[in-house]
C-alpha cells in the first residue's frame, strides 16, 4: 500500500486525492493539520521548480514523499551528466580556444568529470544514509534517488555563473567562483531535502547537511588527483 505525506506537517495520509472522472479530482485534507495534503498534485512542474528555487519545504516534501517513481532514475542519470558537462565547461578557457583539438579535449576531459560527479553522487548517497541513521530513519532507495536528483539539479544553477567564473578571485586559488556557487547550491538543496525527508529541526538539519556536504567534498578531493592523472 502506498504511503503519502502531508506537505505541511509531514503526517501520513492514505491518499492525496479522489478521482471521479478523467477531468475531475478532489484533493484530500490532512487529518492532523486540516490543510490540503498536497496542493502540488494540481500544479504544473514549473511552479514546483520555482518553489524549489525559493526553498519552500512543501515543494521538497512533495517530490520526496509523494511523487511517482517512474522517471527518477533517468532524472538522476541526466542530472549528473549535465553537472559533468557544466563542470567541464567551467574549466575551459574563454579565449584562445584551439578548435582543432576541441574534440580531443571534450572526449578526454569530459570522461573525468562524468566519473567525478558519479563518485560524488555515491559519496552523497552513502553519507545521507549515515546522517539519516542519526535521526533513526532509514530512507527507501526510491527516496534516496529523489533526494540525490534534487541536490544534483540544484547544483546546475551554477551554470548561470559561468560567464563570471574568471571575474571573481578567492584567497584560495584552487576555489573557482563556479565551484563556490555549486557547493552553496548543493548545501541549500541538501539542507531542505534532509528536513523534508526526516522532519528534523533547523539546527539538526543544518549540522547534518554541513557534515554531508563537507565530507563528500573531502572524499572527492582525495580521489580527484587520481582521476585527473589517469591517461584516458
RODORO-363510 format. One record per atom (N, C-alpha, C, O): residue number from 1; x, y, z. Coordinates in steps of 0.1 Angstrom, whole numbers, plus 2048, in hexadecimal, padded with zeros to 3 digits. Example, Ala and Ser with C-alpha at 12.3 -4.5 7.8 and 13.67 -1.06 7.14 Angstrom:
(1 (884 7C7 84E)),
(1 (87B 7D3 84E)),
(1 (884 7DF 84E)),
(1 (88E 7DF 855)),
(2 (880 7EA 847)),
(2 (889 7F5 847)),
(2 (881 800 84F)),
(2 (886 80B 850)),
This chain:
(1 (808 7F4 800)),
(1 (800 800 800)),
(1 (809 80D 800)),
(1 (812 80D 808)),
(2 (806 816 7F7)),
(2 (80D 822 7F6)),
(2 (80B 82B 803)),
(2 (800 82C 808)),
(3 (816 831 807)),
(3 (816 83A 813)),
(3 (819 848 80E)),
(3 (824 84A 808)),
(4 (810 852 811)),
(4 (813 85F 80D)),
(4 (814 868 819)),
(4 (812 863 824)),
(5 (819 874 817)),
(5 (81C 87D 822)),
(5 (815 88B 820)),
(5 (815 88F 814)),
(6 (810 891 82A)),
(6 (80B 89E 829)),
(6 (817 8A8 828)),
(6 (821 8A6 82F)),
(7 (817 8B1 81E)),
(7 (822 8BA 81C)),
(7 (824 8C5 826)),
(7 (82E 8CC 827)),
(8 (81A 8C6 82F)),
(8 (81A 8D0 839)),
(8 (81F 8CB 847)),
(8 (828 8D1 84D)),
(9 (81A 8C0 84B)),
(9 (81E 8BA 858)),
(9 (825 8AD 857)),
(9 (82A 8A8 861)),
(10 (826 8A8 84B)),
(10 (82D 89B 848)),
(10 (827 88F 84F)),
(10 (82D 884 850)),
(11 (81A 890 852)),
(11 (812 885 857)),
(11 (80F 87B 84C)),
(11 (80D 880 840)),
(12 (80E 86E 84F)),
(12 (80A 865 844)),
(12 (7FB 867 841)),
(12 (7F2 869 849)),
(13 (7F8 866 834)),
(13 (7EA 867 82F)),
(13 (7E8 85B 826)),
(13 (7F1 857 81E)),
(14 (7DC 855 826)),
(14 (7D9 849 81E)),
(14 (7D9 84C 80F)),
(14 (7DD 844 807)),
(15 (7D4 858 80B)),
(15 (7D4 85B 7FD)),
(15 (7D4 86B 7FB)),
(15 (7D1 872 805)),
(16 (7D9 86F 7F0)),
(16 (7DA 87E 7ED)),
(16 (7CE 884 7E7)),
(16 (7CB 88F 7E8)),
(17 (7C6 87B 7DF)),
(17 (7BB 880 7D8)),
(17 (7B1 875 7D5)),
(17 (7B5 869 7D5)),
(18 (7A5 879 7D2)),
(18 (79B 86F 7CD)),
(18 (797 873 7BF)),
(18 (794 87E 7BC)),
(19 (798 869 7B6)),
(19 (795 86B 7A8)),
(19 (787 867 7A5)),
(19 (784 85B 7A7)),
(20 (77F 870 7A0)),
(20 (772 86E 79C)),
(20 (771 86B 78D)),
(20 (76A 861 789)),
(21 (777 873 785)),
(21 (777 871 776)),
(21 (786 874 772)),
(21 (78E 878 77A)),
(22 (788 873 765)),
(22 (795 876 760)),
(22 (799 885 762)),
(22 (7A5 889 762)),
(23 (78F 88E 763)),
(23 (791 89C 764)),
(23 (78E 8A2 772)),
(23 (791 8AD 775)),
(24 (788 89A 77B)),
(24 (784 89F 788)),
(24 (78A 896 793)),
(24 (788 88A 794)),
(25 (792 89D 79B)),
(25 (797 897 7A7)),
(25 (795 8A0 7B3)),
(25 (793 8AC 7B2)),
(26 (794 89A 7BF)),
(26 (792 8A1 7CB)),
(26 (79E 89F 7D4)),
(26 (7A1 894 7D9)),
(27 (7A6 8AA 7D7)),
(27 (7B1 8A8 7E0)),
(27 (7AD 8A5 7EE)),
(27 (7A3 8AA 7F3)),
(28 (7B4 89D 7F5)),
(28 (7B1 899 803)),
(28 (7B8 8A2 80D)),
(28 (7C3 8A8 80A)),
(29 (7B2 8A2 819)),
(29 (7B8 8AA 824)),
(29 (7BF 8A2 82E)),
(29 (7BC 896 830)),
(30 (7C9 8A8 834)),
(30 (7D1 8A1 83E)),
(30 (7C8 8A0 84B)),
(30 (7C2 8AA 84F)),
(31 (7C8 894 851)),
(31 (7C1 892 85E)),
(31 (7C7 899 86A)),
(31 (7C0 89C 874)),
(32 (7D4 89C 869)),
(32 (7DB 8A2 874)),
(32 (7DA 8B1 874)),
(32 (7D6 8B8 87E)),
(33 (7DE 8B8 869)),
(33 (7DE 8C6 868)),
(33 (7D2 8CD 861)),
(33 (7D0 8D9 862)),
(34 (7CB 8C5 85A)),
(34 (7BF 8CA 853)),
(34 (7C1 8D1 846)),
(34 (7B8 8D5 840)),
(35 (7CE 8D2 842)),
(35 (7D1 8D8 835)),
(35 (7D0 8CD 829)),
(35 (7CF 8C1 82C)),
(36 (7CF 8D2 81D)),
(36 (7D0 8C9 812)),
(36 (7DD 8C1 812)),
(36 (7E7 8C7 814)),
(37 (7DC 8B4 811)),
(37 (7E7 8AC 813)),
(37 (7F3 8AF 80A)),
(37 (7FE 8B0 80E)),
(38 (7F0 8B1 7FD)),
(38 (7FA 8B4 7F4)),
(38 (7F4 8BC 7E8)),
(38 (7EE 8B7 7DF)),
(39 (7F6 8C9 7E9)),
(39 (7F0 8D2 7DE)),
(39 (7F7 8D1 7D1)),
(39 (7F2 8D5 7C7)),
(40 (804 8CC 7D1)),
(40 (80C 8CC 7C5)),
(40 (808 8C1 7BB)),
(40 (80C 8C2 7B0)),
(41 (7FF 8B8 7BF)),
(41 (7FA 8AE 7B5)),
(41 (7F2 8B5 7AA)),
(41 (7F0 8AF 7A0)),
(42 (7ED 8C1 7AD)),
(42 (7E5 8C8 7A3)),
(42 (7ED 8D3 79C)),
(42 (7E8 8DA 793)),
(43 (7FA 8D4 7A0)),
(43 (802 8DF 79A)),
(43 (80B 8DA 78F)),
(43 (80F 8CE 78E)),
(44 (80F 8E4 786)),
(44 (819 8E1 77C)),
(44 (827 8DF 782)),
(44 (82A 8E5 78C)),
(45 (82F 8D7 77B)),
(45 (83C 8D4 780)),
(45 (845 8E1 781)),
(45 (84E 8E2 78A)),
(46 (842 8EB 779)),
(46 (849 8F8 779)),
(46 (847 8FF 787)),
(46 (850 904 78C)),
(47 (83A 8FE 78C)),
(47 (837 904 799)),
(47 (83F 8FD 7A4)),
(47 (844 903 7AD)),
(48 (83F 8F0 7A3)),
(48 (847 8E8 7AD)),
(48 (856 8EC 7AD)),
(48 (85C 8EE 7B7)),
(49 (85B 8EE 7A0)),
(49 (869 8F1 79F)),
(49 (86C 8FF 7A5)),
(49 (876 901 7AB)),
(50 (863 909 7A3)),
(50 (865 916 7A9)),
(50 (865 915 7B8)),
(50 (86D 91C 7BE)),
(51 (85C 90D 7BE)),
(51 (85B 90C 7CC)),
(51 (867 905 7D2)),
(51 (86C 907 7DD)),
(52 (86D 8FC 7CA)),
(52 (87A 8F6 7CE)),
(52 (885 900 7CE)),
(52 (88D 900 7D7)),
(53 (885 909 7C4)),
(53 (88F 914 7C4)),
(53 (88F 91D 7D0)),
(53 (899 922 7D5)),
(54 (883 920 7D5)),
(54 (881 929 7E0)),
(54 (881 921 7ED)),
(54 (87E 926 7F8)),
(55 (884 914 7EC)),
(55 (886 90B 7F8)),
(55 (87A 909 801)),
(55 (87B 909 80D)),
(56 (86F 908 7FA)),
(56 (862 905 801)),
(56 (863 8F6 805)),
(56 (864 8ED 7FD)),
(57 (862 8F3 812)),
(57 (863 8E5 817)),
(57 (857 8DD 812)),
(57 (859 8D1 810)),
(58 (84C 8E3 80F)),
(58 (840 8DB 80A)),
(58 (843 8D5 7FC)),
(58 (83F 8CA 7F9)),
(59 (84A 8DC 7F4)),
(59 (84E 8D7 7E6)),
(59 (858 8CB 7E7)),
(59 (857 8C2 7E0)),
(60 (861 8CC 7F1)),
(60 (86A 8C1 7F3)),
(60 (863 8B5 7F8)),
(60 (866 8AA 7F4)),
(61 (85A 8B7 801)),
(61 (852 8AB 806)),
(61 (84A 8A5 7FB)),
(61 (848 899 7FB)),
(62 (844 8AD 7F3)),
(62 (83C 8A8 7E8)),
(62 (845 89E 7DF)),
(62 (840 893 7DC)),
(63 (851 8A3 7DB)),
(63 (859 89B 7D2)),
(63 (85E 88E 7D9)),
(63 (85F 884 7D3)),
(64 (862 890 7E6)),
(64 (869 884 7ED)),
(64 (85F 87A 7F1)),
(64 (862 86E 7F1)),
(65 (853 87E 7F6)),
(65 (849 875 7FB)),
(65 (83E 871 7F2)),
(65 (839 865 7F2)),
(66 (83A 87A 7E9)),
(66 (82D 878 7E2)),
(66 (82E 877 7D3)),
(66 (824 875 7CC)),
(67 (83A 877 7CE)),
(67 (83B 877 7BF)),
(67 (83D 869 7BA)),
(67 (840 860 7C2)),
(68 (83A 867 7AD)),
(68 (83B 85A 7A7)),
(68 (849 855 7A5)),
(68 (852 85E 7A4)),
(69 (84B 848 7A6)),
(69 (859 843 7A5)),
(69 (85D 840 796)),
(69 (869 83B 794)),
(70 (855 842 78D)),
(70 (857 83D 77F)),
(70 (864 843 778)),
(70 (86B 83B 772)),
(71 (866 84F 77A)),
(71 (871 856 772)),
(71 (87D 85B 77B)),
(71 (886 862 775)),
(72 (87D 858 788)),
(72 (887 85E 790)),
(72 (895 858 78D)),
(72 (89F 860 78E)),
(73 (897 84C 789)),
(73 (8A4 846 786)),
(73 (8A9 84D 77A)),
(73 (8B5 851 77A)),
(74 (8A1 84F 770)),
(74 (8A5 857 764)),
(74 (8A9 865 767)),
(74 (8B3 86B 762)),
(75 (8A1 86B 770)),
(75 (8A4 879 774)),
(75 (8B1 87A 77C)),
(75 (8B9 883 77A)),
(76 (8B4 870 784)),
(76 (8C1 870 78B)),
(76 (8CC 86E 782)),
(76 (8D6 875 783)),
(77 (8CB 865 778)),
(77 (8D6 864 76E)),
(77 (8D8 870 766)),
(77 (8E3 875 764)),
(78 (8CD 876 762)),
(78 (8CE 883 75A)),
(78 (8D4 88E 763)),
(78 (8DC 896 75D)),
(79 (8D1 88E 76F)),
(79 (8D6 899 778)),
(79 (8E5 899 77A)),
(79 (8EC 8A3 779)),
(80 (8EB 88D 77C)),
(80 (8F9 88D 77E)),
(80 (901 88E 770)),
(80 (90C 892 770)),
(81 (8FA 88A 765)),
(81 (901 88C 758)),
(81 (901 89B 755)),
(81 (90B 8A0 750)),
(82 (8F6 8A2 758)),
(82 (8F6 8B0 755)),
(82 (8FF 8B8 75E)),
(82 (906 8C1 75A)),
(83 (900 8B3 76B)),
(83 (90A 8BA 774)),
(83 (918 8B7 770)),
(83 (921 8C0 771)),
(84 (91B 8AC 76A)),
(84 (928 8A9 765)),
(84 (92B 8B2 759)),
(84 (937 8B7 758)),
(85 (922 8B5 750)),
(85 (924 8BE 745)),
(85 (926 8CC 74A)),
(85 (92F 8D3 745)),
(86 (91E 8D0 754)),
(86 (920 8DE 759)),
(86 (92D 8E0 760)),
(86 (934 8EA 75E)),
(87 (932 8D6 768)),
(87 (93F 8D7 76E)),
(87 (94A 8D6 764)),
(87 (954 8DD 766)),
(88 (948 8CF 759)),
(88 (952 8CF 74F)),
(88 (953 8DC 748)),
(88 (95E 8E1 745)),
(89 (947 8E3 745)),
(89 (947 8F0 740)),
(89 (94E 8FA 749)),
(89 (955 903 744)),
(90 (94C 8F8 756)),
(90 (952 902 75F)),
(90 (961 902 75F)),
(90 (968 90C 763)),
(91 (967 8F8 75A)),
(91 (976 8F7 759)),
(91 (97C 8FA 74C)),
(91 (988 8FA 74A)),
(92 (973 8FD 742)),
(92 (978 900 734)),
(92 (97B 90F 734)),
(92 (975 917 739)),
(93 (986 912 72C)),
(93 (98A 920 72B)),
(93 (980 928 722)),
(93 (97A 922 719)),
(94 (97D 934 726)),
(94 (974 93C 71E)),
(94 (97A 943 712)),
(94 (973 948 709)),
(95 (987 942 711)),
(95 (98E 948 705)),
(95 (999 93E 701)),
(95 (99C 935 708)),
(96 (99E 940 6F5)),
(96 (9A9 938 6EF)),
(96 (9A5 929 6EF)),
(96 (9AD 921 6F2)),
(97 (999 926 6EA)),
(97 (994 919 6E9)),
(97 (99A 912 6DD)),
(97 (999 918 6D2)),
(98 (9A0 907 6DE)),
(98 (9A5 900 6D3)),
(98 (99A 8F6 6CD)),
(98 (998 8EC 6D3)),
(99 (993 8FB 6C3)),
(99 (988 8F3 6BE)),
(99 (98C 8E6 6B7)),
(99 (984 8DD 6B6)),
(100 (999 8E6 6B3)),
(100 (99D 8D9 6AD)),
(100 (99E 8CE 6B7)),
(100 (99C 8C2 6B3)),
(101 (9A1 8D1 6C3)),
(101 (9A2 8C7 6CE)),
(101 (996 8C7 6D7)),
(101 (997 8C0 6E2)),
(102 (98C 8CF 6D4)),
(102 (980 8CF 6DD)),
(102 (97A 8C2 6DF)),
(102 (976 8BF 6EA)),
(103 (979 8BA 6D4)),
(103 (973 8AD 6D6)),
(103 (97B 8A4 6DF)),
(103 (975 89C 6E7)),
(104 (988 8A5 6DE)),
(104 (991 89D 6E7)),
(104 (98F 8A1 6F5)),
(104 (98E 898 6FE)),
(105 (98F 8AE 6F8)),
(105 (98D 8B3 705)),
(105 (97F 8AE 70B)),
(105 (97E 8AA 716)),
(106 (975 8AF 702)),
(106 (968 8AB 706)),
(106 (967 89C 70A)),
(106 (961 899 715)),
(107 (96D 894 702)),
(107 (96C 885 704)),
(107 (974 881 711)),
(107 (96F 879 718)),
(108 (980 887 713)),
(108 (988 883 71E)),
(108 (984 889 72B)),
(108 (982 882 735)),
(109 (982 896 72B)),
(109 (97F 89D 738)),
(109 (971 89A 73D)),
(109 (96F 899 749)),
(110 (968 899 734)),
(110 (95A 897 738)),
(110 (958 88A 73F)),
(110 (950 889 748)),
(111 (960 880 73B)),
(111 (95F 873 742)),
(111 (963 874 750)),
(111 (95D 86E 759)),
(112 (96D 87C 753)),
(112 (971 87E 761)),
(112 (966 885 769)),
(112 (964 881 774)),
(113 (960 88F 763)),
(113 (955 896 76B)),
(113 (949 88D 76D)),
(113 (942 88D 777)),
(114 (946 884 763)),
(114 (93A 87B 765)),
(114 (93D 871 770)),
(114 (935 86F 779)),
(115 (949 86C 770)),
(115 (94D 862 77B)),
(115 (94D 869 788)),
(115 (949 864 793)),
(116 (953 876 788)),
(116 (954 87D 795)),
(116 (946 880 79B)),
(116 (944 87F 7A7)),
(117 (93D 884 792)),
(117 (92F 887 797)),
(117 (928 87B 79B)),
(117 (91F 87B 7A4)),
(118 (92B 86F 795)),
(118 (925 863 799)),
(118 (92A 85F 7A6)),
(118 (922 85A 7AF)),
(119 (937 860 7A9)),
(119 (93D 85D 7B6)),
(119 (937 866 7C0)),
(119 (934 862 7CC)),
(120 (935 873 7BD)),
(120 (92F 87D 7C6)),
(120 (921 879 7CA)),
(120 (91D 87A 7D6)),
(121 (919 874 7C0)),
(121 (90C 870 7C3)),
(121 (90C 864 7CD)),
(121 (904 863 7D6)),
(122 (915 85A 7CA)),
(122 (916 84F 7D3)),
(122 (91A 853 7E1)),
(122 (915 84E 7EB)),
(123 (923 85D 7E3)),
(123 (927 862 7F0)),
(123 (91B 868 7F7)),
(123 (919 866 803)),
(124 (913 870 7EF)),
(124 (907 876 7F5)),
(124 (8FE 86B 7FA)),
(124 (8F8 86C 805)),
(125 (8FC 861 7F2)),
(125 (8F2 857 7F5)),
(125 (8F7 84F 802)),
(125 (8EE 84D 80B)),
(126 (903 84C 803)),
(126 (909 845 80F)),
(126 (908 84E 81B)),
(126 (904 849 826)),
(127 (90B 85B 81A)),
(127 (90B 864 826)),
(127 (8FD 867 82A)),
(127 (8FB 869 836)),
(128 (8F4 868 820)),
(128 (8E6 86A 824)),
(128 (8E0 85F 82C)),
(128 (8D8 861 835)),
(129 (8E4 853 829)),
(129 (8DF 847 830)),
(129 (8E5 848 83F)),
(129 (8DD 845 848)),
(130 (8F1 84C 840)),
(130 (8F7 84E 84E)),
(130 (8F0 858 855)),
(130 (8ED 857 861)),
(131 (8ED 864 84F)),
(131 (8E6 86F 855)),
(131 (8D8 86B 859)),
(131 (8D4 86F 864)),
(132 (8D1 863 851)),
(132 (8C4 85F 855)),
(132 (8C3 856 861)),
(132 (8BA 856 868)),
(133 (8CE 84E 862)),
(133 (8CF 845 86E)),
(133 (8CF 84D 87B)),
(133 (8CB 848 885)),
(134 (8D5 859 87A)),
(134 (8D5 861 886)),
(134 (8C8 866 88B)),
(134 (8C6 869 897)),
(135 (8BE 866 882)),
(135 (8B0 86A 886)),
(135 (8A7 85D 886)),
(135 (89B 85E 886)),
(136 (8AD 852 886)),
(136 (8A6 845 887)),
(136 (89C 843 87B)),
(136 (891 83F 87E)),
(137 (8A0 847 870)),
(137 (898 846 864)),
(137 (8A0 842 858)),
(137 (8AA 848 855)),
(138 (89C 837 852)),
(138 (8A3 832 846)),
(138 (89B 833 83A)),
(138 (890 82D 839)),
(139 (89F 83C 830)),
(139 (896 83E 825)),
(139 (896 833 81B)),
(139 (8A0 82B 81A)),
(140 (88B 831 814)),
(140 (88B 827 80A)),
(140 (894 82B 7FE)),
(140 (897 837 7FD)),
(141 (898 821 7F6)),
(141 (8A1 824 7EB)),
(141 (89B 82E 7E1)),
(141 (8A2 836 7DB)),
(142 (88E 82D 7E0)),
(142 (887 837 7D7)),
(142 (888 845 7DC)),
(142 (88A 84F 7D4)),
(143 (887 847 7E9)),
(143 (888 854 7EF)),
(143 (896 859 7EE)),
(143 (899 865 7EC)),
(144 (8A0 850 7EF)),
(144 (8AE 854 7EE)),
(144 (8B1 859 7E0)),
(144 (8B8 863 7DE)),
(145 (8AB 852 7D6)),
(145 (8AD 856 7C8)),
(145 (8A6 864 7C5)),
(145 (8AC 86D 7BF)),
(146 (89B 866 7CB)),
(146 (894 873 7CA)),
(146 (89C 87E 7D0)),
(146 (89E 889 7CA)),
(147 (8A1 87C 7DC)),
(147 (8A9 885 7E3)),
(147 (8B6 889 7DC)),
(147 (8BA 895 7DA)),
(148 (8BD 87F 7D6)),
(148 (8C9 881 7CF)),
(148 (8C6 889 7C2)),
(148 (8CE 892 7BE)),
(149 (8BB 886 7BC)),
(149 (8B7 88D 7AF)),
(149 (8B5 89C 7B2)),
(149 (8B9 8A5 7AB)),
(150 (8AE 89F 7BD)),
(150 (8AB 8AD 7C1)),
(150 (8B9 8B4 7C4)),
(150 (8BA 8C0 7C0)),
(151 (8C2 8AE 7CB)),
(151 (8CF 8B4 7CE)),
(151 (8D6 8B7 7C1)),
(151 (8DC 8C1 7BF)),
(152 (8D7 8AD 7B8)),
(152 (8DE 8AE 7AC)),
(152 (8D8 8B9 7A3)),
(152 (8DF 8C1 79D)),
(153 (8CB 8BA 7A2)),
(153 (8C5 8C4 79A)),
(153 (8C7 8D2 7A0)),
(153 (8C7 8DC 799)),
(154 (8C7 8D2 7AE)),
(154 (8CA 8DF 7B4)),
(154 (8D8 8E4 7B1)),
(154 (8DA 8F0 7AF)),
(155 (8E2 8DB 7AF)),
(155 (8EF 8DF 7AB)),
(155 (8F0 8E5 79D)),
(155 (8F9 8EC 79A)),
(156 (8E6 8E1 795)),
(156 (8E6 8E6 787)),
(156 (8E4 8F6 787)),
(156 (8E7 8FC 77C)),
(157 (8E0 8FB 792)),
(157 (8DE 90A 792)),
(157 (8EC 911 790)),
(157 (8EC 91C 78B)),
(158 (8F7 90A 792)),
(158 (904 90F 790)),
(158 (907 912 782)),
(158 (910 919 77E)),
(159 (8FF 90C 779)),
(159 (901 90F 76A)),
(159 (8FF 91E 767)),
(159 (906 923 75E)),
(160 (8F7 925 76E)),
(160 (8F4 932 76B)),
(160 (8FF 93C 770)),
(160 (8FE 948 76C)),
(161 (908 937 777)),
(161 (913 940 77C)),
(161 (920 93D 774)),
(161 (92B 943 776)),
(162 (920 934 76A)),
(162 (92B 931 762)),
(162 (932 93E 75B)),
(162 (93E 93E 75B)),
(163 (92A 947 756)),
(163 (930 953 750)),
(163 (939 95B 759)),
(163 (941 962 755)),
(164 (936 95A 766)),
(164 (93D 961 770)),
(164 (947 959 778)),
(164 (94C 95D 783)),
(165 (94A 94D 773)),
(165 (953 943 77A)),
(165 (961 949 77C)),
(165 (967 946 787)),
(166 (966 951 773)),
(166 (973 956 774)),
(166 (973 964 779)),
(166 (97E 96A 77B)),
(167 (968 96A 77C)),
(167 (967 978 781)),
(167 (969 979 790)),
(167 (96C 984 795)),
(168 (966 96E 797)),
(168 (967 96E 7A6)),
(168 (973 966 7AA)),
(168 (974 95A 7A6)),
(169 (97C 96C 7B2)),
(169 (988 965 7B7)),
(169 (987 963 7C6)),
(169 (985 96D 7CE)),
(170 (988 957 7CB)),
(170 (988 954 7D9)),
(170 (996 953 7DF)),
(170 (99F 951 7D7)),
(171 (997 953 7EC)),
(171 (9A4 952 7F2)),
(171 (9AA 945 7EF)),
(171 (9B7 943 7ED)),
(172 (9A2 93A 7EE)),
(172 (9A6 92D 7EA)),
(172 (9A6 92C 7DB)),
(172 (99B 92C 7D5)),
(173 (9B1 92B 7D4)),
(173 (9B2 92B 7C6)),
(173 (9AB 91F 7C0)),
(173 (9A8 91F 7B4)),
(174 (9AA 914 7C7)),
(174 (9A4 908 7C2)),
(174 (995 908 7C2)),
(174 (98F 8FF 7BD)),
(175 (98F 913 7C8)),
(175 (981 914 7C9)),
(175 (97B 91E 7BF)),
(175 (97E 92A 7C0)),
(176 (975 919 7B5)),
(176 (96F 922 7AB)),
(176 (961 927 7AF)),
(176 (95B 921 7B8)),
(177 (95C 931 7A8)),
(177 (94F 936 7AB)),
(177 (944 92C 7A8)),
(177 (93B 92B 7B0)),
(178 (946 924 79D)),
(178 (93D 91A 79A)),
(178 (93C 90F 7A5)),
(178 (931 90B 7A9)),
(179 (948 90B 7AA)),
(179 (948 901 7B5)),
(179 (941 906 7C2)),
(179 (93A 8FF 7C8)),
(180 (944 913 7C5)),
(180 (93E 918 7D1)),
(180 (92E 919 7D0)),
(180 (927 915 7D9)),
(181 (929 91D 7C4)),
(181 (91B 91E 7C2)),
(181 (915 910 7C2)),
(181 (90A 90D 7C8)),
(182 (91C 906 7BC)),
(182 (917 8F8 7BB)),
(182 (916 8F2 7C9)),
(182 (90D 8EB 7CC)),
(183 (920 8F5 7D1)),
(183 (920 8F0 7DF)),
(183 (915 8F6 7E7)),
(183 (90F 8EF 7EF)),
(184 (913 903 7E6)),
(184 (908 909 7ED)),
(184 (8FA 904 7E9)),
(184 (8F2 902 7F1)),
(185 (8F8 902 7DC)),
(185 (8EC 8FD 7D7)),
(185 (8EA 8EE 7DC)),
(185 (8DF 8EB 7E0)),
(186 (8F4 8E6 7DC)),
(186 (8F3 8D9 7E2)),
(186 (8EF 8D9 7F0)),
(186 (8E7 8D1 7F5)),
(187 (8F5 8E2 7F8)),
(187 (8F2 8E2 806)),
(187 (8E4 8E6 809)),
(187 (8DD 8E0 811)),
(188 (8DF 8F1 802)),
(188 (8D1 8F5 804)),
(188 (8C7 8EA 800)),
(188 (8BD 8E8 807)),
(189 (8CA 8E4 7F4)),
(189 (8C1 8D9 7F0)),
(189 (8C1 8CD 7FA)),
(189 (8B7 8C7 7FD)),
(190 (8CD 8CA 7FF)),
(190 (8CF 8BF 808)),
(190 (8C8 8C2 815)),
(190 (8C1 8BA 81B)),
(191 (8C9 8CF 81A)),
(191 (8C3 8D3 826)),
(191 (8B4 8D2 826)),
(191 (8AE 8CC 82F)),
(192 (8AE 8D7 81C)),
(192 (89F 8D6 81B)),
(192 (89A 8C8 818)),
(192 (890 8C4 81D)),
(193 (8A2 8C1 810)),
(193 (89E 8B3 80D)),
(193 (89E 8AA 819)),
(193 (896 8A2 81B)),
(194 (8A9 8AC 821)),
(194 (8AA 8A4 82D)),
(194 (89F 8A7 837)),
(194 (89A 89E 83E)),
(195 (89C 8B4 838)),
(195 (891 8B8 841)),
(195 (884 8B2 83C)),
(195 (87B 8AE 844)),
(196 (882 8B3 82F)),
(196 (875 8AD 82A)),
(196 (874 89E 82C)),
(196 (869 899 82E)),
(197 (880 897 82B)),
(197 (880 889 82D)),
(197 (87E 885 83B)),
(197 (876 87B 83E)),
(198 (884 88B 844)),
(198 (884 887 852)),
(198 (87C 88F 85C)),
(198 (87A 88B 867)),
(199 (878 89B 858)),
(199 (870 8A4 861)),
(199 (878 8A8 86D)),
(199 (873 8AA 878)),
(200 (885 8A9 86B)),
(200 (88E 8AD 876)),
(200 (88E 8BC 878)),
(200 (888 8C4 870)),
(201 (894 8C1 883)),
(201 (894 8D0 886)),
(201 (89E 8D7 87C)),
(201 (8A6 8D0 875)),
(202 (89D 8E4 87C)),
(202 (8A6 8EC 874)),
(202 (8B5 8E9 879)),
(202 (8BE 8E8 870)),
(203 (8B7 8E9 886)),
(203 (8C5 8E8 88B)),
(203 (8CA 8DA 887)),
(203 (8D6 8D9 882)),
(204 (8C2 8CF 889)),
(204 (8C7 8C2 885)),
(204 (8C9 8C1 876)),
(204 (8D3 8BB 872)),
(205 (8BF 8C6 86E)),
(205 (8C1 8C5 860)),
(205 (8CD 8CD 85B)),
(205 (8D4 8C8 852)),
(206 (8D0 8D8 861)),
(206 (8DC 8E0 85E)),
(206 (8E9 8D9 861)),
(206 (8F2 8D8 858)),
(207 (8E9 8D3 86C)),
(207 (8F5 8CB 870)),
(207 (8F8 8BF 867)),
(207 (903 8BD 862)),
(208 (8ED 8B8 865)),
(208 (8EF 8AC 85C)),
(208 (8F2 8AF 84E)),
(208 (8F9 8A8 847)),
(209 (8EC 8BA 849)),
(209 (8EE 8BE 83B)),
(209 (8FD 8C2 839)),
(209 (903 8BF 82F)),
(210 (902 8CA 843)),
(210 (910 8CE 843)),
(210 (919 8C1 844)),
(210 (923 8C1 83D)),
(211 (915 8B8 84C)),
(211 (91D 8AB 84C)),
(211 (91D 8A4 83F)),
(211 (928 8A0 83B)),
(212 (912 8A3 839)),
(212 (911 89B 82C)),
(212 (919 8A2 821)),
(212 (921 89C 81A)),
(213 (916 8AF 820)),
(213 (91D 8B7 815)),
(213 (92C 8B8 816)),
(213 (933 8B6 80D)),
(214 (930 8BB 823)),
(214 (93F 8BC 825)),
(214 (946 8AF 824)),
(214 (951 8AE 81E)),
(215 (93F 8A4 829)),
(215 (945 897 828)),
(215 (946 892 819)),
(215 (950 88C 815)),
(216 (93C 895 811)),
(216 (93C 891 803)),
(216 (947 898 7FC)),
(216 (94D 893 7F3)),
(217 (948 8A5 7FF)),
(217 (953 8AD 7F8)),
(217 (961 8A8 7FC)),
(217 (96A 8A7 7F4)),
(218 (962 8A4 809)),
(218 (96F 89F 80D)),
(218 (972 892 806)),
(218 (97E 890 802)),
(219 (969 889 806)),
(219 (96B 87C 7FF)),
(219 (96E 87E 7F1)),
(219 (977 877 7EB)),
(220 (967 887 7EA)),
(220 (96A 889 7DC)),
(220 (978 88F 7DA)),
(220 (97E 88C 7D0)),
(221 (97C 898 7E3)),
(221 (989 89E 7E2)),
(221 (994 893 7E3)),
(221 (99F 895 7DD)),
(222 (992 889 7EA)),
(222 (99C 87E 7EB)),
(222 (99D 876 7DE)),
(222 (9A7 871 7DB)),
(223 (991 875 7D7)),
(223 (991 86D 7CB)),
(223 (994 876 7BE)),
(223 (998 870 7B4)),
(224 (993 883 7BF)),
(224 (995 88B 7B4)),
(224 (9A3 88A 7AE)),
(224 (9A4 889 7A1)),
(225 (9AE 88A 7B5)),
(225 (9BB 889 7AF)),
(225 (9BC 87C 7A7)),
(225 (9C3 87B 79D)),
(226 (9B7 871 7AC)),
(226 (9B7 864 7A6)),
(226 (9B0 865 798)),
(226 (9B5 860 78E)),
(227 (9A4 86B 798)),
(227 (99C 86B 78C)),
(227 (9A2 874 781)),
(227 (9A2 871 776)),
(228 (9A8 87F 786)),
(228 (9AE 889 77C)),
(228 (9BB 884 776)),
(228 (9BE 889 76B)),
(229 (9C2 87B 77C)),
(229 (9CE 876 777)),
(229 (9CD 869 76F)),
(229 (9D7 863 76A)),
(230 (9C1 864 76E)),
(230 (9BF 858 766)),
(230 (9BF 85B 757)),
(230 (9B9 865 753)),
(231 (9C6 854 74F)),
(231 (9C7 856 741)),
(231 (9BB 851 73A)),
(231 (9BA 844 738)),
(232 (9B1 859 736)),
(232 (9A5 855 730)),
(232 (9A7 853 721)),
(232 (99E 850 71A)),
